[in-house]
């Protein structure tokens, strides 16, 4: 569904179909290997479809269901992306700070979402003309590059591309 333009009939149909499939699998017993993964993917589909209320509802439900540690990370990653989709940077940053205090089980997707968050905040600060904050948040994203590089070249290049895109958008924004 992500290959189609946002809001297009093809995207909506594709994501609805995925939600139906994942919804059936999400009802499986917790011990079933596909149950938790399907629950996470269903939340992602709702978010990508723009149904943030439903994504949030499912996220809260499954977070309260005592998921395994790795699933907790996947769910919280969806939480960061959901906060980001709502431009709720404060909630997303608080989520990251709170979770990373403890012995947090990080994943490539988690670190990628955090980099997306830091760059979104940097871009928002740049749009407001606050170059100091924009640079500070971009530097936090840059500081994550060695961590995400541990997951391999794909994740490293993805992060570097996001960073380049962010720098490029700042360079193209008009000075005030």
Secondary structure, DSSP 4 states (H G I P E B T S, - for coil): -TTSPTT-HHHHHHHHHHHHHHHHHHTS-TTSHHHHHHHHHHHHHHHHHT-HHHHHHHHHHHHTT---HHHHHHHHHHHHHHHHHTT-HHHHHHHHHHHHHS-----HHHHHHHHHHHHHHHHHHHHTT-HHHHHHHHHHHHHTHHHHHTT-HHHHHHHHHHHHHHHHHHHHSPP-
